[in-house]
Amino acid sequence: MLQTNTINKFQHFPFHLVDPSPWPILTSFSLLNLTIGAVSYMHGYPYGGYILSIGFILTLYGMVLWFRDVVIEGRA
């Protein structure tokens, strides 16, 4: 009885495993959008500034959510 209780107290792995996160893929797509928007804006395409703004906002949004999850993980 004592042996099974002590086994449950230890980790199965010698390192910390984190849950998969959707934020890296969101951030990479928003950075692609930011790059396409910047190139479009610099070449004078219509709506290039709007695409640039959306890419910048999405990048900031992804970074905030990603860092929020990192802080929550660090406290747990």
Distance bins in CASP14 RR format, pairs under 12 A and 6 or more apart:
PFRMAT RR
TARGET T0000
AUTHOR 0000-0000-0000
RMODE 2
METHOD distances of the structure
MODEL  1
1 7 0 0 0 0 0 1 0 0 0 0 0
1 8 0 0 0 0 0 1 0 0 0 0 0
2 8 0 0 0 0 0 1 0 0 0 0 0
2 9 0 0 0 0 0 1 0 0 0 0 0
3 9 0 0 0 0 0 1 0 0 0 0 0
3 10 0 0 0 0 0 1 0 0 0 0 0
4 10 0 0 0 0 0 1 0 0 0 0 0
11 17 0 0 0 0 1 0 0 0 0 0 0
16 73 0 0 0 0 1 0 0 0 0 0 0
16 74 0 0 0 0 1 0 0 0 0 0 0
16 76 0 0 0 0 0 1 0 0 0 0 0
17 73 0 0 0 0 0 1 0 0 0 0 0
18 24 0 0 0 0 0 1 0 0 0 0 0
18 66 0 0 0 0 0 1 0 0 0 0 0
18 69 0 0 0 0 1 0 0 0 0 0 0
18 70 0 0 0 0 1 0 0 0 0 0 0
18 72 0 0 0 0 0 1 0 0 0 0 0
18 73 1 0 0 1 0 0 0 0 0 0 0
18 74 0 0 0 0 1 0 0 0 0 0 0
18 76 0 0 0 0 0 1 0 0 0 0 0
19 69 0 0 0 0 1 0 0 0 0 0 0
19 70 0 0 0 0 0 1 0 0 0 0 0
19 72 0 0 0 0 0 1 0 0 0 0 0
19 73 0 0 0 0 1 0 0 0 0 0 0
19 76 0 0 0 0 0 1 0 0 0 0 0
20 69 0 0 0 0 0 1 0 0 0 0 0
21 27 0 0 0 0 1 0 0 0 0 0 0
21 62 0 0 0 0 0 1 0 0 0 0 0
21 65 0 0 0 0 1 0 0 0 0 0 0
21 66 1 0 0 1 0 0 0 0 0 0 0
21 67 0 0 0 0 0 1 0 0 0 0 0
21 68 0 0 0 0 0 1 0 0 0 0 0
21 69 1 0 0 1 0 0 0 0 0 0 0
21 70 0 0 0 0 1 0 0 0 0 0 0
21 72 0 0 0 0 0 1 0 0 0 0 0
21 73 0 0 0 0 1 0 0 0 0 0 0
22 28 0 0 0 0 0 1 0 0 0 0 0
22 29 0 0 0 0 0 1 0 0 0 0 0
22 62 0 0 0 0 1 0 0 0 0 0 0
22 65 0 0 0 0 1 0 0 0 0 0 0
22 66 0 0 0 0 1 0 0 0 0 0 0
22 69 0 0 0 0 1 0 0 0 0 0 0
23 29 0 0 0 0 0 1 0 0 0 0 0
23 30 0 0 0 0 0 1 0 0 0 0 0
23 58 0 0 0 0 0 1 0 0 0 0 0
23 59 0 0 0 0 0 1 0 0 0 0 0
23 61 0 0 0 0 1 0 0 0 0 0 0
23 62 1 0 1 0 0 0 0 0 0 0 0
23 63 0 0 0 0 1 0 0 0 0 0 0
23 64 0 0 0 0 1 0 0 0 0 0 0
23 65 1 0 1 0 0 0 0 0 0 0 0
23 66 1 1 0 0 0 0 0 0 0 0 0
23 67 0 0 0 0 1 0 0 0 0 0 0
23 68 0 0 0 0 1 0 0 0 0 0 0
23 69 1 0 0 1 0 0 0 0 0 0 0
23 70 0 0 0 0 1 0 0 0 0 0 0
23 73 0 0 0 0 0 1 0 0 0 0 0
24 30 0 0 0 0 0 1 0 0 0 0 0
24 31 0 0 0 0 0 1 0 0 0 0 0
24 62 0 0 0 0 1 0 0 0 0 0 0
24 63 0 0 0 0 0 1 0 0 0 0 0
24 65 0 0 0 0 0 1 0 0 0 0 0
24 66 1 0 0 1 0 0 0 0 0 0 0
24 69 0 0 0 0 0 1 0 0 0 0 0
24 70 0 0 0 0 0 1 0 0 0 0 0
25 31 0 0 0 0 0 1 0 0 0 0 0
25 32 0 0 0 0 0 1 0 0 0 0 0
25 58 0 0 0 0 0 1 0 0 0 0 0
25 62 0 0 0 0 0 1 0 0 0 0 0
25 66 0 0 0 0 0 1 0 0 0 0 0
26 32 0 0 0 0 0 1 0 0 0 0 0
26 33 0 0 0 0 0 1 0 0 0 0 0
26 55 0 0 0 0 0 1 0 0 0 0 0
26 58 1 0 0 1 0 0 0 0 0 0 0
26 59 0 0 0 0 1 0 0 0 0 0 0
26 60 0 0 0 0 0 1 0 0 0 0 0
26 61 0 0 0 0 1 0 0 0 0 0 0
26 62 1 0 1 0 0 0 0 0 0 0 0
26 63 0 0 0 0 1 0 0 0 0 0 0
26 64 0 0 0 0 0 1 0 0 0 0 0
26 65 1 0 0 1 0 0 0 0 0 0 0
26 66 0 0 0 0 1 0 0 0 0 0 0
26 69 0 0 0 0 0 1 0 0 0 0 0
27 33 0 0 0 0 0 1 0 0 0 0 0
27 34 0 0 0 0 0 1 0 0 0 0 0
27 55 0 0 0 0 0 1 0 0 0 0 0
27 58 0 0 0 0 1 0 0 0 0 0 0
27 59 1 0 0 1 0 0 0 0 0 0 0
27 60 0 0 0 0 1 0 0 0 0 0 0
27 61 0 0 0 0 1 0 0 0 0 0 0
27 62 1 0 1 0 0 0 0 0 0 0 0
27 63 1 0 0 1 0 0 0 0 0 0 0
27 64 0 0 0 0 0 1 0 0 0 0 0
27 65 0 0 0 0 1 0 0 0 0 0 0
27 66 1 0 0 1 0 0 0 0 0 0 0
27 67 0 0 0 0 0 1 0 0 0 0 0
28 34 0 0 0 0 0 1 0 0 0 0 0
28 35 0 0 0 0 0 1 0 0 0 0 0
28 55 0 0 0 0 0 1 0 0 0 0 0
28 58 0 0 0 0 0 1 0 0 0 0 0
28 59 0 0 0 0 1 0 0 0 0 0 0
28 62 0 0 0 0 0 1 0 0 0 0 0
28 63 0 0 0 0 0 1 0 0 0 0 0
28 66 0 0 0 0 0 1 0 0 0 0 0
29 35 0 0 0 0 0 1 0 0 0 0 0
29 36 0 0 0 0 0 1 0 0 0 0 0
29 54 0 0 0 0 0 1 0 0 0 0 0
29 55 0 0 0 0 1 0 0 0 0 0 0
29 58 1 0 0 1 0 0 0 0 0 0 0
29 59 0 0 0 0 1 0 0 0 0 0 0
29 61 0 0 0 0 0 1 0 0 0 0 0
29 62 0 0 0 0 0 1 0 0 0 0 0
30 36 0 0 0 0 0 1 0 0 0 0 0
30 37 0 0 0 0 0 1 0 0 0 0 0
30 51 0 0 0 0 0 1 0 0 0 0 0
30 52 0 0 0 0 0 1 0 0 0 0 0
30 53 0 0 0 0 0 1 0 0 0 0 0
30 54 0 0 0 0 1 0 0 0 0 0 0
30 55 1 0 1 0 0 0 0 0 0 0 0
30 56 0 0 0 0 1 0 0 0 0 0 0
30 57 0 0 0 0 1 0 0 0 0 0 0
30 58 1 1 0 0 0 0 0 0 0 0 0
30 59 1 0 1 0 0 0 0 0 0 0 0
30 60 0 0 0 0 1 0 0 0 0 0 0
30 61 1 0 0 1 0 0 0 0 0 0 0
30 62 1 0 0 1 0 0 0 0 0 0 0
30 63 0 0 0 0 1 0 0 0 0 0 0
30 64 0 0 0 0 0 1 0 0 0 0 0
30 65 0 0 0 0 0 1 0 0 0 0 0
30 66 0 0 0 0 0 1 0 0 0 0 0
31 37 0 0 0 0 0 1 0 0 0 0 0
31 38 0 0 0 0 0 1 0 0 0 0 0
31 52 0 0 0 0 0 1 0 0 0 0 0
31 55 1 0 0 1 0 0 0 0 0 0 0
31 56 0 0 0 0 1 0 0 0 0 0 0
31 58 0 0 0 0 1 0 0 0 0 0 0
31 59 1 0 1 0 0 0 0 0 0 0 0
31 60 0 0 0 0 0 1 0 0 0 0 0
31 62 0 0 0 0 1 0 0 0 0 0 0
31 63 0 0 0 0 0 1 0 0 0 0 0
32 38 0 0 0 0 0 1 0 0 0 0 0
32 39 0 0 0 0 0 1 0 0 0 0 0
32 51 0 0 0 0 0 1 0 0 0 0 0
32 54 0 0 0 0 0 1 0 0 0 0 0
32 55 0 0 0 0 1 0 0 0 0 0 0
32 58 0 0 0 0 0 1 0 0 0 0 0
32 59 0 0 0 0 1 0 0 0 0 0 0
33 39 0 0 0 0 0 1 0 0 0 0 0
33 40 0 0 0 0 0 1 0 0 0 0 0
33 48 0 0 0 0 0 1 0 0 0 0 0
33 49 0 0 0 0 0 1 0 0 0 0 0
33 50 0 0 0 0 0 1 0 0 0 0 0
33 51 1 0 0 1 0 0 0 0 0 0 0
33 52 0 0 0 0 1 0 0 0 0 0 0
33 53 0 0 0 0 0 1 0 0 0 0 0
33 54 1 0 0 1 0 0 0 0 0 0 0
33 55 1 0 1 0 0 0 0 0 0 0 0
33 56 0 0 0 0 1 0 0 0 0 0 0
33 57 0 0 0 0 1 0 0 0 0 0 0
33 58 1 0 0 1 0 0 0 0 0 0 0
33 59 0 0 0 0 1 0 0 0 0 0 0
33 61 0 0 0 0 0 1 0 0 0 0 0
33 62 0 0 0 0 0 1 0 0 0 0 0
34 40 0 0 0 0 0 1 0 0 0 0 0
34 41 0 0 0 0 0 1 0 0 0 0 0
34 48 0 0 0 0 0 1 0 0 0 0 0
34 49 0 0 0 0 0 1 0 0 0 0 0
34 51 0 0 0 0 1 0 0 0 0 0 0
34 52 1 0 0 1 0 0 0 0 0 0 0
34 53 0 0 0 0 1 0 0 0 0 0 0
34 54 0 0 0 0 1 0 0 0 0 0 0
34 55 1 0 1 0 0 0 0 0 0 0 0
34 56 1 0 1 0 0 0 0 0 0 0 0
34 57 0 0 0 0 1 0 0 0 0 0 0
34 58 1 0 0 1 0 0 0 0 0 0 0
34 59 1 0 1 0 0 0 0 0 0 0 0
34 60 0 0 0 0 0 1 0 0 0 0 0
34 61 0 0 0 0 0 1 0 0 0 0 0
34 62 0 0 0 0 0 1 0 0 0 0 0
34 63 0 0 0 0 0 1 0 0 0 0 0
35 41 0 0 0 0 0 1 0 0 0 0 0
35 42 0 0 0 0 0 1 0 0 0 0 0
35 48 0 0 0 0 0 1 0 0 0 0 0
35 51 0 0 0 0 1 0 0 0 0 0 0
35 52 0 0 0 0 1 0 0 0 0 0 0
35 55 0 0 0 0 1 0 0 0 0 0 0
35 56 0 0 0 0 0 1 0 0 0 0 0
35 59 0 0 0 0 0 1 0 0 0 0 0
36 42 0 0 0 0 0 1 0 0 0 0 0
36 43 0 0 0 0 0 1 0 0 0 0 0
36 45 0 0 0 0 1 0 0 0 0 0 0
36 47 0 0 0 0 0 1 0 0 0 0 0
36 48 0 0 0 0 1 0 0 0 0 0 0
36 49 0 0 0 0 0 1 0 0 0 0 0
36 50 0 0 0 0 0 1 0 0 0 0 0
36 51 1 0 0 1 0 0 0 0 0 0 0
36 52 0 0 0 0 1 0 0 0 0 0 0
36 54 0 0 0 0 0 1 0 0 0 0 0
36 55 0 0 0 0 1 0 0 0 0 0 0
37 43 0 0 0 0 1 0 0 0 0 0 0
37 44 0 0 0 0 0 1 0 0 0 0 0
37 45 0 0 0 0 1 0 0 0 0 0 0
37 46 0 0 0 0 0 1 0 0 0 0 0
37 47 0 0 0 0 1 0 0 0 0 0 0
37 48 1 0 1 0 0 0 0 0 0 0 0
37 49 1 0 0 1 0 0 0 0 0 0 0
37 50 0 0 0 0 1 0 0 0 0 0 0
37 51 1 1 0 0 0 0 0 0 0 0 0
37 52 1 0 1 0 0 0 0 0 0 0 0
37 53 0 0 0 0 1 0 0 0 0 0 0
37 54 0 0 0 0 1 0 0 0 0 0 0
37 55 1 0 0 1 0 0 0 0 0 0 0
37 56 0 0 0 0 1 0 0 0 0 0 0
37 58 0 0 0 0 0 1 0 0 0 0 0
37 59 0 0 0 0 0 1 0 0 0 0 0
38 44 0 0 0 0 0 1 0 0 0 0 0
38 45 0 0 0 0 0 1 0 0 0 0 0
38 48 0 0 0 0 1 0 0 0 0 0 0
38 49 0 0 0 0 1 0 0 0 0 0 0
38 51 0 0 0 0 1 0 0 0 0 0 0
38 52 1 0 1 0 0 0 0 0 0 0 0
38 53 0 0 0 0 0 1 0 0 0 0 0
38 54 0 0 0 0 0 1 0 0 0 0 0
38 55 0 0 0 0 1 0 0 0 0 0 0
38 56 0 0 0 0 1 0 0 0 0 0 0
38 59 0 0 0 0 0 1 0 0 0 0 0
39 45 0 0 0 0 1 0 0 0 0 0 0
39 48 0 0 0 0 1 0 0 0 0 0 0
39 49 0 0 0 0 0 1 0 0 0 0 0
39 51 0 0 0 0 1 0 0 0 0 0 0
39 52 0 0 0 0 1 0 0 0 0 0 0
40 46 0 0 0 0 1 0 0 0 0 0 0
40 47 1 0 0 1 0 0 0 0 0 0 0
40 48 1 1 0 0 0 0 0 0 0 0 0
40 49 1 0 0 1 0 0 0 0 0 0 0
40 50 0 0 0 0 1 0 0 0 0 0 0
40 51 1 0 1 0 0 0 0 0 0 0 0
40 52 1 0 0 1 0 0 0 0 0 0 0
40 53 0 0 0 0 0 1 0 0 0 0 0
40 54 0 0 0 0 0 1 0 0 0 0 0
40 55 0 0 0 0 0 1 0 0 0 0 0
41 47 0 0 0 0 1 0 0 0 0 0 0
41 48 1 0 1 0 0 0 0 0 0 0 0
41 49 1 0 1 0 0 0 0 0 0 0 0
41 50 0 0 0 0 1 0 0 0 0 0 0
41 51 1 0 0 1 0 0 0 0 0 0 0
41 52 1 0 1 0 0 0 0 0 0 0 0
41 53 0 0 0 0 1 0 0 0 0 0 0
41 54 0 0 0 0 0 1 0 0 0 0 0
41 55 0 0 0 0 0 1 0 0 0 0 0
41 56 0 0 0 0 0 1 0 0 0 0 0
42 48 0 0 0 0 1 0 0 0 0 0 0
42 49 0 0 0 0 1 0 0 0 0 0 0
42 51 0 0 0 0 0 1 0 0 0 0 0
42 52 0 0 0 0 1 0 0 0 0 0 0
43 49 0 0 0 0 0 1 0 0 0 0 0
43 51 0 0 0 0 0 1 0 0 0 0 0
43 52 0 0 0 0 0 1 0 0 0 0 0
44 51 0 0 0 0 0 1 0 0 0 0 0
44 52 0 0 0 0 0 1 0 0 0 0 0
45 51 0 0 0 0 1 0 0 0 0 0 0
45 52 0 0 0 0 0 1 0 0 0 0 0
47 53 0 0 0 0 0 1 0 0 0 0 0
47 54 0 0 0 0 1 0 0 0 0 0 0
48 54 0 0 0 0 1 0 0 0 0 0 0
48 55 0 0 0 0 0 1 0 0 0 0 0
48 56 0 0 0 0 0 1 0 0 0 0 0
49 55 0 0 0 0 1 0 0 0 0 0 0
49 56 0 0 0 0 1 0 0 0 0 0 0
49 57 0 0 0 0 0 1 0 0 0 0 0
50 56 0 0 0 0 0 1 0 0 0 0 0
50 57 0 0 0 0 0 1 0 0 0 0 0
51 57 0 0 0 0 0 1 0 0 0 0 0
51 58 0 0 0 0 0 1 0 0 0 0 0
52 58 0 0 0 0 0 1 0 0 0 0 0
52 59 0 0 0 0 0 1 0 0 0 0 0
53 59 0 0 0 0 0 1 0 0 0 0 0
53 60 0 0 0 0 0 1 0 0 0 0 0
54 60 0 0 0 0 0 1 0 0 0 0 0
54 61 0 0 0 0 0 1 0 0 0 0 0
55 61 0 0 0 0 1 0 0 0 0 0 0
55 62 0 0 0 0 0 1 0 0 0 0 0
55 63 0 0 0 0 0 1 0 0 0 0 0
56 62 0 0 0 0 0 1 0 0 0 0 0
56 63 0 0 0 0 0 1 0 0 0 0 0
57 63 0 0 0 0 0 1 0 0 0 0 0
57 64 0 0 0 0 0 1 0 0 0 0 0
58 64 0 0 0 0 0 1 0 0 0 0 0
58 65 0 0 0 0 0 1 0 0 0 0 0
59 65 0 0 0 0 0 1 0 0 0 0 0
59 66 0 0 0 0 0 1 0 0 0 0 0
60 66 0 0 0 0 0 1 0 0 0 0 0
60 67 0 0 0 0 0 1 0 0 0 0 0
61 67 0 0 0 0 0 1 0 0 0 0 0
61 68 0 0 0 0 0 1 0 0 0 0 0
62 68 0 0 0 0 1 0 0 0 0 0 0
62 69 0 0 0 0 0 1 0 0 0 0 0
62 70 0 0 0 0 0 1 0 0 0 0 0
63 69 0 0 0 0 0 1 0 0 0 0 0
63 70 0 0 0 0 0 1 0 0 0 0 0
64 70 0 0 0 0 0 1 0 0 0 0 0
64 71 0 0 0 0 0 1 0 0 0 0 0
65 71 0 0 0 0 0 1 0 0 0 0 0
65 72 0 0 0 0 0 1 0 0 0 0 0
66 72 0 0 0 0 0 1 0 0 0 0 0
66 73 0 0 0 0 0 1 0 0 0 0 0
67 73 0 0 0 0 0 1 0 0 0 0 0
67 74 0 0 0 0 0 1 0 0 0 0 0
68 74 0 0 0 0 0 1 0 0 0 0 0
68 75 0 0 0 0 0 1 0 0 0 0 0
69 75 0 0 0 0 0 1 0 0 0 0 0
69 76 0 0 0 0 0 1 0 0 0 0 0
70 76 0 0 0 0 0 1 0 0 0 0 0
END
